[in-house]
């Protein structure tokens, strides 16, 4: 939560820029801070990120 009590989301690149991922809005999703930490530092980070990619493909058929 922000200081004023409003919730906030953090952007997450589904393919890391450092791995050659595109810096394009179609490849970025919004996550709550807890999920964003999980996708980067969690024990299941790789699997969790892949599940997000799978979900994105269901929402955006042109997502590669």
mmCIF file of the N, C-alpha and C atoms, coordinates in Angstrom:
data_MODEL
# 
_entry.id   MODEL 
# 
loop_
_atom_site.group_PDB 
_atom_site.id 
_atom_site.type_symbol 
_atom_site.label_atom_id 
_atom_site.label_alt_id 
_atom_site.label_comp_id 
_atom_site.label_asym_id 
_atom_site.label_entity_id 
_atom_site.label_seq_id 
_atom_site.pdbx_PDB_ins_code 
_atom_site.Cartn_x 
_atom_site.Cartn_y 
_atom_site.Cartn_z 
_atom_site.occupancy 
_atom_site.B_iso_or_equiv 
_atom_site.pdbx_formal_charge 
_atom_site.auth_seq_id 
_atom_site.auth_comp_id 
_atom_site.auth_asym_id 
_atom_site.auth_atom_id 
_atom_site.pdbx_PDB_model_num 
ATOM 1   N N  . UNK A 1 1  ? 0.837  -1.185  0.000   1.00 0.00 ? 1  UNK A N  1 
ATOM 2   C CA . UNK A 1 1  ? 0.000  0.000   0.000   1.00 0.00 ? 1  UNK A CA 1 
ATOM 3   C C  . UNK A 1 1  ? 0.882  1.248   0.000   1.00 0.00 ? 1  UNK A C  1 
ATOM 4   N N  . UNK A 1 2  ? 0.406  2.242   -0.708  1.00 0.00 ? 2  UNK A N  1 
ATOM 5   C CA . UNK A 1 2  ? 1.099  3.529   -0.702  1.00 0.00 ? 2  UNK A CA 1 
ATOM 6   C C  . UNK A 1 2  ? 0.783  4.223   0.622   1.00 0.00 ? 2  UNK A C  1 
ATOM 7   N N  . UNK A 1 3  ? 1.541  5.251   0.951   1.00 0.00 ? 3  UNK A N  1 
ATOM 8   C CA . UNK A 1 3  ? 1.295  5.952   2.216   1.00 0.00 ? 3  UNK A CA 1 
ATOM 9   C C  . UNK A 1 3  ? -0.147 6.442   2.392   1.00 0.00 ? 3  UNK A C  1 
ATOM 10  N N  . UNK A 1 4  ? -0.824 6.738   1.279   1.00 0.00 ? 4  UNK A N  1 
ATOM 11  C CA . UNK A 1 4  ? -2.210 7.211   1.390   1.00 0.00 ? 4  UNK A CA 1 
ATOM 12  C C  . UNK A 1 4  ? -3.221 6.068   1.455   1.00 0.00 ? 4  UNK A C  1 
ATOM 13  N N  . UNK A 1 5  ? -2.739 4.806   1.515   1.00 0.00 ? 5  UNK A N  1 
ATOM 14  C CA . UNK A 1 5  ? -3.619 3.662   1.636   1.00 0.00 ? 5  UNK A CA 1 
ATOM 15  C C  . UNK A 1 5  ? -4.044 3.041   0.315   1.00 0.00 ? 5  UNK A C  1 
ATOM 16  N N  . UNK A 1 6  ? -3.654 3.651   -0.788  1.00 0.00 ? 6  UNK A N  1 
ATOM 17  C CA . UNK A 1 6  ? -3.980 3.116   -2.108  1.00 0.00 ? 6  UNK A CA 1 
ATOM 18  C C  . UNK A 1 6  ? -3.069 1.940   -2.447  1.00 0.00 ? 6  UNK A C  1 
ATOM 19  N N  . UNK A 1 7  ? -3.620 0.877   -3.026  1.00 0.00 ? 7  UNK A N  1 
ATOM 20  C CA . UNK A 1 7  ? -2.760 -0.229  -3.471  1.00 0.00 ? 7  UNK A CA 1 
ATOM 21  C C  . UNK A 1 7  ? -2.000 0.186   -4.726  1.00 0.00 ? 7  UNK A C  1 
ATOM 22  N N  . UNK A 1 8  ? -0.904 -0.491  -4.995  1.00 0.00 ? 8  UNK A N  1 
ATOM 23  C CA . UNK A 1 8  ? -0.142 -0.197  -6.205  1.00 0.00 ? 8  UNK A CA 1 
ATOM 24  C C  . UNK A 1 8  ? 0.380  -1.492  -6.819  1.00 0.00 ? 8  UNK A C  1 
ATOM 25  N N  . UNK A 1 9  ? 0.718  -1.408  -8.090  1.00 0.00 ? 9  UNK A N  1 
ATOM 26  C CA . UNK A 1 9  ? 1.251  -2.550  -8.833  1.00 0.00 ? 9  UNK A CA 1 
ATOM 27  C C  . UNK A 1 9  ? 2.633  -2.190  -9.359  1.00 0.00 ? 9  UNK A C  1 
ATOM 28  N N  . UNK A 1 10 ? 3.412  -3.221  -9.643  1.00 0.00 ? 10 UNK A N  1 
ATOM 29  C CA . UNK A 1 10 ? 4.750  -3.031  -10.183 1.00 0.00 ? 10 UNK A CA 1 
ATOM 30  C C  . UNK A 1 10 ? 4.818  -3.684  -11.561 1.00 0.00 ? 10 UNK A C  1 
ATOM 31  N N  . UNK A 1 11 ? 5.501  -3.049  -12.525 1.00 0.00 ? 11 UNK A N  1 
ATOM 32  C CA . UNK A 1 11 ? 5.631  -3.650  -13.853 1.00 0.00 ? 11 UNK A CA 1 
ATOM 33  C C  . UNK A 1 11 ? 6.647  -4.787  -13.839 1.00 0.00 ? 11 UNK A C  1 
ATOM 34  N N  . UNK A 1 12 ? 6.368  -5.824  -14.622 1.00 0.00 ? 12 UNK A N  1 
ATOM 35  C CA . UNK A 1 12 ? 7.278  -6.961  -14.729 1.00 0.00 ? 12 UNK A CA 1 
ATOM 36  C C  . UNK A 1 12 ? 7.420  -7.363  -16.191 1.00 0.00 ? 12 UNK A C  1 
ATOM 37  N N  . UNK A 1 13 ? 8.666  -7.392  -16.685 1.00 0.00 ? 13 UNK A N  1 
ATOM 38  C CA . UNK A 1 13 ? 8.945  -7.872  -18.043 1.00 0.00 ? 13 UNK A CA 1 
ATOM 39  C C  . UNK A 1 13 ? 8.929  -9.400  -18.011 1.00 0.00 ? 13 UNK A C  1 
ATOM 40  N N  . UNK A 1 14 ? 8.108  -10.001 -18.848 1.00 0.00 ? 14 UNK A N  1 
ATOM 41  C CA . UNK A 1 14 ? 7.997  -11.452 -18.857 1.00 0.00 ? 14 UNK A CA 1 
ATOM 42  C C  . UNK A 1 14 ? 9.285  -12.120 -19.339 1.00 0.00 ? 14 UNK A C  1 
ATOM 43  N N  . UNK A 1 15 ? 10.017 -11.452 -20.210 1.00 0.00 ? 15 UNK A N  1 
ATOM 44  C CA . UNK A 1 15 ? 11.367 -11.883 -20.579 1.00 0.00 ? 15 UNK A CA 1 
ATOM 45  C C  . UNK A 1 15 ? 12.304 -10.755 -20.185 1.00 0.00 ? 15 UNK A C  1 
ATOM 46  N N  . UNK A 1 16 ? 13.245 -11.063 -19.311 1.00 0.00 ? 16 UNK A N  1 
ATOM 47  C CA . UNK A 1 16 ? 14.134 -10.020 -18.793 1.00 0.00 ? 16 UNK A CA 1 
ATOM 48  C C  . UNK A 1 16 ? 14.853 -9.300  -19.923 1.00 0.00 ? 16 UNK A C  1 
ATOM 49  N N  . UNK A 1 17 ? 14.962 -7.997  -19.769 1.00 0.00 ? 17 UNK A N  1 
ATOM 50  C CA . UNK A 1 17 ? 15.687 -7.205  -20.750 1.00 0.00 ? 17 UNK A CA 1 
ATOM 51  C C  . UNK A 1 17 ? 17.126 -7.682  -20.856 1.00 0.00 ? 17 UNK A C  1 
ATOM 52  N N  . UNK A 1 18 ? 17.706 -8.068  -19.733 1.00 0.00 ? 18 UNK A N  1 
ATOM 53  C CA . UNK A 1 18 ? 19.097 -8.531  -19.727 1.00 0.00 ? 18 UNK A CA 1 
ATOM 54  C C  . UNK A 1 18 ? 19.272 -9.846  -20.484 1.00 0.00 ? 18 UNK A C  1 
ATOM 55  N N  . UNK A 1 19 ? 18.155 -10.555 -20.735 1.00 0.00 ? 19 UNK A N  1 
ATOM 56  C CA . UNK A 1 19 ? 18.185 -11.794 -21.517 1.00 0.00 ? 19 UNK A CA 1 
ATOM 57  C C  . UNK A 1 19 ? 17.748 -11.556 -22.957 1.00 0.00 ? 19 UNK A C  1 
ATOM 58  N N  . UNK A 1 20 ? 17.667 -10.295 -23.343 1.00 0.00 ? 20 UNK A N  1 
ATOM 59  C CA . UNK A 1 20 ? 17.264 -9.968  -24.706 1.00 0.00 ? 20 UNK A CA 1 
ATOM 60  C C  . UNK A 1 20 ? 15.769 -9.804  -24.894 1.00 0.00 ? 20 UNK A C  1 
ATOM 61  N N  . UNK A 1 21 ? 15.032 -9.739  -23.795 1.00 0.00 ? 21 UNK A N  1 
ATOM 62  C CA . UNK A 1 21 ? 13.595 -9.560  -23.891 1.00 0.00 ? 21 UNK A CA 1 
ATOM 63  C C  . UNK A 1 21 ? 13.238 -8.186  -24.437 1.00 0.00 ? 21 UNK A C  1 
ATOM 64  N N  . UNK A 1 22 ? 12.095 -8.094  -25.109 1.00 0.00 ? 22 UNK A N  1 
ATOM 65  C CA . UNK A 1 22 ? 11.688 -6.816  -25.696 1.00 0.00 ? 22 UNK A CA 1 
ATOM 66  C C  . UNK A 1 22 ? 11.210 -5.826  -24.636 1.00 0.00 ? 22 UNK A C  1 
ATOM 67  N N  . UNK A 1 23 ? 11.568 -4.575  -24.829 1.00 0.00 ? 23 UNK A N  1 
ATOM 68  C CA . UNK A 1 23 ? 11.089 -3.507  -23.949 1.00 0.00 ? 23 UNK A CA 1 
ATOM 69  C C  . UNK A 1 23 ? 9.859  -2.897  -24.595 1.00 0.00 ? 23 UNK A C  1 
ATOM 70  N N  . UNK A 1 24 ? 8.778  -3.660  -24.550 1.00 0.00 ? 24 UNK A N  1 
ATOM 71  C CA . UNK A 1 24 ? 7.537  -3.261  -25.200 1.00 0.00 ? 24 UNK A CA 1 
ATOM 72  C C  . UNK A 1 24 ? 6.374  -3.555  -24.248 1.00 0.00 ? 24 UNK A C  1 
ATOM 73  N N  . UNK A 1 25 ? 5.389  -2.664  -24.197 1.00 0.00 ? 25 UNK A N  1 
ATOM 74  C CA . UNK A 1 25 ? 4.268  -2.864  -23.272 1.00 0.00 ? 25 UNK A CA 1 
ATOM 75  C C  . UNK A 1 25 ? 3.549  -4.204  -23.424 1.00 0.00 ? 25 UNK A C  1 
ATOM 76  N N  . UNK A 1 26 ? 3.574  -4.789  -24.605 1.00 0.00 ? 26 UNK A N  1 
ATOM 77  C CA . UNK A 1 26 ? 2.908  -6.079  -24.805 1.00 0.00 ? 26 UNK A CA 1 
ATOM 78  C C  . UNK A 1 26 ? 3.600  -7.204  -24.056 1.00 0.00 ? 26 UNK A C  1 
ATOM 79  N N  . UNK A 1 27 ? 4.800  -6.965  -23.567 1.00 0.00 ? 27 UNK A N  1 
ATOM 80  C CA . UNK A 1 27 ? 5.569  -7.992  -22.864 1.00 0.00 ? 27 UNK A CA 1 
ATOM 81  C C  . UNK A 1 27 ? 5.757  -7.646  -21.388 1.00 0.00 ? 27 UNK A C  1 
ATOM 82  N N  . UNK A 1 28 ? 4.942  -6.710  -20.904 1.00 0.00 ? 28 UNK A N  1 
ATOM 83  C CA . UNK A 1 28 ? 5.024  -6.270  -19.507 1.00 0.00 ? 28 UNK A CA 1 
ATOM 84  C C  . UNK A 1 28 ? 3.673  -6.492  -18.856 1.00 0.00 ? 28 UNK A C  1 
ATOM 85  N N  . UNK A 1 29 ? 3.698  -7.045  -17.642 1.00 0.00 ? 29 UNK A N  1 
ATOM 86  C CA . UNK A 1 29 ? 2.462  -7.212  -16.882 1.00 0.00 ? 29 UNK A CA 1 
ATOM 87  C C  . UNK A 1 29 ? 2.613  -6.483  -15.553 1.00 0.00 ? 29 UNK A C  1 
ATOM 88  N N  . UNK A 1 30 ? 1.510  -6.288  -14.884 1.00 0.00 ? 30 UNK A N  1 
ATOM 89  C CA . UNK A 1 30 ? 1.516  -5.655  -13.566 1.00 0.00 ? 30 UNK A CA 1 
ATOM 90  C C  . UNK A 1 30 ? 1.318  -6.706  -12.497 1.00 0.00 ? 30 UNK A C  1 
ATOM 91  N N  . UNK A 1 31 ? 2.146  -6.637  -11.478 1.00 0.00 ? 31 UNK A N  1 
ATOM 92  C CA . UNK A 1 31 ? 2.053  -7.562  -10.353 1.00 0.00 ? 31 UNK A CA 1 
ATOM 93  C C  . UNK A 1 31 ? 2.033  -6.785  -9.049  1.00 0.00 ? 31 UNK A C  1 
ATOM 94  N N  . UNK A 1 32 ? 1.403  -7.377  -8.048  1.00 0.00 ? 32 UNK A N  1 
ATOM 95  C CA . UNK A 1 32 ? 1.505  -6.781  -6.717  1.00 0.00 ? 32 UNK A CA 1 
ATOM 96  C C  . UNK A 1 32 ? 2.957  -6.956  -6.260  1.00 0.00 ? 32 UNK A C  1 
ATOM 97  N N  . UNK A 1 33 ? 3.413  -6.160  -5.316  1.00 0.00 ? 33 UNK A N  1 
ATOM 98  C CA . UNK A 1 33 ? 4.805  -6.264  -4.874  1.00 0.00 ? 33 UNK A CA 1 
ATOM 99  C C  . UNK A 1 33 ? 5.199  -7.662  -4.395  1.00 0.00 ? 33 UNK A C  1 
ATOM 100 N N  . UNK A 1 34 ? 4.305  -8.362  -3.723  1.00 0.00 ? 34 UNK A N  1 
ATOM 101 C CA . UNK A 1 34 ? 4.646  -9.706  -3.245  1.00 0.00 ? 34 UNK A CA 1 
ATOM 102 C C  . UNK A 1 34 ? 4.869  -10.667 -4.407  1.00 0.00 ? 34 UNK A C  1 
ATOM 103 N N  . UNK A 1 35 ? 3.989  -10.637 -5.397  1.00 0.00 ? 35 UNK A N  1 
ATOM 104 C CA . UNK A 1 35 ? 4.147  -11.516 -6.553  1.00 0.00 ? 35 UNK A CA 1 
ATOM 105 C C  . UNK A 1 35 ? 5.368  -11.132 -7.375  1.00 0.00 ? 35 UNK A C  1 
ATOM 106 N N  . UNK A 1 36 ? 5.669  -9.835  -7.439  1.00 0.00 ? 36 UNK A N  1 
ATOM 107 C CA . UNK A 1 36 ? 6.850  -9.397  -8.179  1.00 0.00 ? 36 UNK A CA 1 
ATOM 108 C C  . UNK A 1 36 ? 8.127  -9.925  -7.521  1.00 0.00 ? 36 UNK A C  1 
ATOM 109 N N  . UNK A 1 37 ? 8.182  -9.916  -6.212  1.00 0.00 ? 37 UNK A N  1 
ATOM 110 C CA . UNK A 1 37 ? 9.354  -10.474 -5.512  1.00 0.00 ? 37 UNK A CA 1 
ATOM 111 C C  . UNK A 1 37 ? 9.422  -11.987 -5.743  1.00 0.00 ? 37 UNK A C  1 
ATOM 112 N N  . UNK A 1 38 ? 8.273  -12.627 -5.716  1.00 0.00 ? 38 UNK A N  1 
ATOM 113 C CA . UNK A 1 38 ? 8.238  -14.085 -5.939  1.00 0.00 ? 38 UNK A CA 1 
ATOM 114 C C  . UNK A 1 38 ? 8.807  -14.442 -7.310  1.00 0.00 ? 38 UNK A C  1 
ATOM 115 N N  . UNK A 1 39 ? 8.409  -13.700 -8.346  1.00 0.00 ? 39 UNK A N  1 
ATOM 116 C CA . UNK A 1 39 ? 8.836  -14.025 -9.700  1.00 0.00 ? 39 UNK A CA 1 
ATOM 117 C C  . UNK A 1 39 ? 10.333 -13.788 -9.902  1.00 0.00 ? 39 UNK A C  1 
ATOM 118 N N  . UNK A 1 40 ? 10.931 -12.957 -9.064  1.00 0.00 ? 40 UNK A N  1 
ATOM 119 C CA . UNK A 1 40 ? 12.376 -12.711 -9.171  1.00 0.00 ? 40 UNK A CA 1 
ATOM 120 C C  . UNK A 1 40 ? 13.199 -13.508 -8.169  1.00 0.00 ? 40 UNK A C  1 
ATOM 121 N N  . UNK A 1 41 ? 12.685 -13.691 -6.977  1.00 0.00 ? 41 UNK A N  1 
ATOM 122 C CA . UNK A 1 41 ? 13.502 -14.264 -5.906  1.00 0.00 ? 41 UNK A CA 1 
ATOM 123 C C  . UNK A 1 41 ? 12.917 -15.510 -5.253  1.00 0.00 ? 41 UNK A C  1 
ATOM 124 N N  . UNK A 1 42 ? 11.736 -15.918 -5.654  1.00 0.00 ? 42 UNK A N  1 
ATOM 125 C CA . UNK A 1 42 ? 11.087 -17.065 -5.030  1.00 0.00 ? 42 UNK A CA 1 
ATOM 126 C C  . UNK A 1 42 ? 11.721 -18.389 -5.416  1.00 0.00 ? 42 UNK A C  1 
ATOM 127 N N  . UNK A 1 43 ? 11.513 -19.359 -4.595  1.00 0.00 ? 43 UNK A N  1 
ATOM 128 C CA . UNK A 1 43 ? 12.015 -20.708 -4.852  1.00 0.00 ? 43 UNK A CA 1 
ATOM 129 C C  . UNK A 1 43 ? 11.475 -21.237 -6.181  1.00 0.00 ? 43 UNK A C  1 
ATOM 130 N N  . UNK A 1 44 ? 10.240 -20.845 -6.520  1.00 0.00 ? 44 UNK A N  1 
ATOM 131 C CA . UNK A 1 44 ? 9.601  -21.295 -7.757  1.00 0.00 ? 44 UNK A CA 1 
ATOM 132 C C  . UNK A 1 44 ? 9.574  -20.195 -8.822  1.00 0.00 ? 44 UNK A C  1 
ATOM 133 N N  . UNK A 1 45 ? 10.543 -19.310 -8.802  1.00 0.00 ? 45 UNK A N  1 
ATOM 134 C CA . UNK A 1 45 ? 10.544 -18.137 -9.685  1.00 0.00 ? 45 UNK A CA 1 
ATOM 135 C C  . UNK A 1 45 ? 10.402 -18.497 -11.160 1.00 0.00 ? 45 UNK A C  1 
ATOM 136 N N  . UNK A 1 46 ? 11.174 -19.457 -11.626 1.00 0.00 ? 46 UNK A N  1 
ATOM 137 C CA . UNK A 1 46 ? 11.134 -19.824 -13.041 1.00 0.00 ? 46 UNK A CA 1 
ATOM 138 C C  . UNK A 1 46 ? 9.771  -20.391 -13.419 1.00 0.00 ? 46 UNK A C  1 
ATOM 139 N N  . UNK A 1 47 ? 9.253  -21.275 -12.605 1.00 0.00 ? 47 UNK A N  1 
ATOM 140 C CA . UNK A 1 47 ? 7.952  -21.874 -12.881 1.00 0.00 ? 47 UNK A CA 1 
ATOM 141 C C  . UNK A 1 47 ? 6.837  -20.837 -12.812 1.00 0.00 ? 47 UNK A C  1 
ATOM 142 N N  . UNK A 1 48 ? 6.931  -19.943 -11.829 1.00 0.00 ? 48 UNK A N  1 
ATOM 143 C CA . UNK A 1 48 ? 5.907  -18.912 -11.678 1.00 0.00 ? 48 UNK A CA 1 
ATOM 144 C C  . UNK A 1 48 ? 5.922  -17.974 -12.880 1.00 0.00 ? 48 UNK A C  1 
ATOM 145 N N  . UNK A 1 49 ? 7.104  -17.566 -13.326 1.00 0.00 ? 49 UNK A N  1 
ATOM 146 C CA . UNK A 1 49 ? 7.181  -16.696 -14.495 1.00 0.00 ? 49 UNK A CA 1 
ATOM 147 C C  . UNK A 1 49 ? 6.605  -17.407 -15.717 1.00 0.00 ? 49 UNK A C  1 
ATOM 148 N N  . UNK A 1 50 ? 6.903  -18.687 -15.868 1.00 0.00 ? 50 UNK A N  1 
ATOM 149 C CA . UNK A 1 50 ? 6.355  -19.427 -17.009 1.00 0.00 ? 50 UNK A CA 1 
ATOM 150 C C  . UNK A 1 50 ? 4.836  -19.487 -16.943 1.00 0.00 ? 50 UNK A C  1 
ATOM 151 N N  . UNK A 1 51 ? 4.277  -19.605 -15.751 1.00 0.00 ? 51 UNK A N  1 
ATOM 152 C CA . UNK A 1 51 ? 2.814  -19.615 -15.631 1.00 0.00 ? 51 UNK A CA 1 
ATOM 153 C C  . UNK A 1 51 ? 2.231  -18.266 -16.048 1.00 0.00 ? 51 UNK A C  1 
ATOM 154 N N  . UNK A 1 52 ? 2.949  -17.189 -15.777 1.00 0.00 ? 52 UNK A N  1 
ATOM 155 C CA . UNK A 1 52 ? 2.500  -15.857 -16.203 1.00 0.00 ? 52 UNK A CA 1 
ATOM 156 C C  . UNK A 1 52 ? 2.565  -15.730 -17.721 1.00 0.00 ? 52 UNK A C  1 
ATOM 157 N N  . UNK A 1 53 ? 3.613  -16.283 -18.327 1.00 0.00 ? 53 UNK A N  1 
ATOM 158 C CA . UNK A 1 53 ? 3.730  -16.276 -19.784 1.00 0.00 ? 53 UNK A CA 1 
ATOM 159 C C  . UNK A 1 53 ? 2.568  -17.053 -20.399 1.00 0.00 ? 53 UNK A C  1 
ATOM 160 N N  . UNK A 1 54 ? 2.249  -18.202 -19.832 1.00 0.00 ? 54 UNK A N  1 
ATOM 161 C CA . UNK A 1 54 ? 1.135  -19.011 -20.327 1.00 0.00 ? 54 UNK A CA 1 
ATOM 162 C C  . UNK A 1 54 ? -0.183 -18.247 -20.231 1.00 0.00 ? 54 UNK A C  1 
ATOM 163 N N  . UNK A 1 55 ? -0.391 -17.568 -19.137 1.00 0.00 ? 55 UNK A N  1 
ATOM 164 C CA . UNK A 1 55 ? -1.612 -16.769 -18.972 1.00 0.00 ? 55 UNK A CA 1 
ATOM 165 C C  . UNK A 1 55 ? -1.660 -15.639 -19.995 1.00 0.00 ? 55 UNK A C  1 
ATOM 166 N N  . UNK A 1 56 ? -0.509 -15.000 -20.213 1.00 0.00 ? 56 UNK A N  1 
ATOM 167 C CA . UNK A 1 56 ? -0.449 -13.891 -21.171 1.00 0.00 ? 56 UNK A CA 1 
ATOM 168 C C  . UNK A 1 56 ? -0.796 -14.387 -22.573 1.00 0.00 ? 56 UNK A C  1 
ATOM 169 N N  . UNK A 1 57 ? -0.328 -15.568 -22.933 1.00 0.00 ? 57 UNK A N  1 
ATOM 170 C CA . UNK A 1 57 ? -0.652 -16.122 -24.260 1.00 0.00 ? 57 UNK A CA 1 
ATOM 171 C C  . UNK A 1 57 ? -2.154 -16.375 -24.401 1.00 0.00 ? 57 UNK A C  1 
ATOM 172 N N  . UNK A 1 58 ? -2.820 -16.734 -23.317 1.00 0.00 ? 58 UNK A N  1 
ATOM 173 C CA . UNK A 1 58 ? -4.263 -16.943 -23.366 1.00 0.00 ? 58 UNK A CA 1 
ATOM 174 C C  . UNK A 1 58 ? -5.012 -15.639 -23.535 1.00 0.00 ? 58 UNK A C  1 
ATOM 175 N N  . UNK A 1 59 ? -4.450 -14.563 -23.012 1.00 0.00 ? 59 UNK A N  1 
ATOM 176 C CA . UNK A 1 59 ? -5.091 -13.240 -23.085 1.00 0.00 ? 59 UNK A CA 1 
ATOM 177 C C  . UNK A 1 59 ? -4.751 -12.539 -24.387 1.00 0.00 ? 59 UNK A C  1 
ATOM 178 N N  . UNK A 1 60 ? -3.480 -12.622 -24.781 1.00 0.00 ? 60 UNK A N  1 
ATOM 179 C CA . UNK A 1 60 ? -2.968 -11.952 -25.974 1.00 0.00 ? 60 UNK A CA 1 
ATOM 180 C C  . UNK A 1 60 ? -2.462 -12.994 -26.959 1.00 0.00 ? 60 UNK A C  1 
ATOM 181 N N  . UNK A 1 61 ? -3.283 -13.426 -27.904 1.00 0.00 ? 61 UNK A N  1 
ATOM 182 C CA . UNK A 1 61 ? -2.885 -14.475 -28.836 1.00 0.00 ? 61 UNK A CA 1 
ATOM 183 C C  . UNK A 1 61 ? -1.617 -14.168 -29.626 1.00 0.00 ? 61 UNK A C  1 
ATOM 184 N N  . UNK A 1 62 ? -1.306 -12.901 -29.862 1.00 0.00 ? 62 UNK A N  1 
ATOM 185 C CA . UNK A 1 62 ? -0.105 -12.532 -30.625 1.00 0.00 ? 62 UNK A CA 1 
ATOM 186 C C  . UNK A 1 62 ? 1.151  -12.488 -29.764 1.00 0.00 ? 62 UNK A C  1 
ATOM 187 N N  . UNK A 1 63 ? 1.000  -12.731 -28.479 1.00 0.00 ? 63 UNK A N  1 
ATOM 188 C CA . UNK A 1 63 ? 2.169  -12.715 -27.588 1.00 0.00 ? 63 UNK A CA 1 
ATOM 189 C C  . UNK A 1 63 ? 3.084  -13.867 -27.940 1.00 0.00 ? 63 UNK A C  1 
ATOM 190 N N  . UNK A 1 64 ? 4.384  -13.575 -28.059 1.00 0.00 ? 64 UNK A N  1 
ATOM 191 C CA . UNK A 1 64 ? 5.376  -14.622 -28.374 1.00 0.00 ? 64 UNK A CA 1 
ATOM 192 C C  . UNK A 1 64 ? 6.367  -14.767 -27.286 1.00 0.00 ? 64 UNK A C  1 
# 
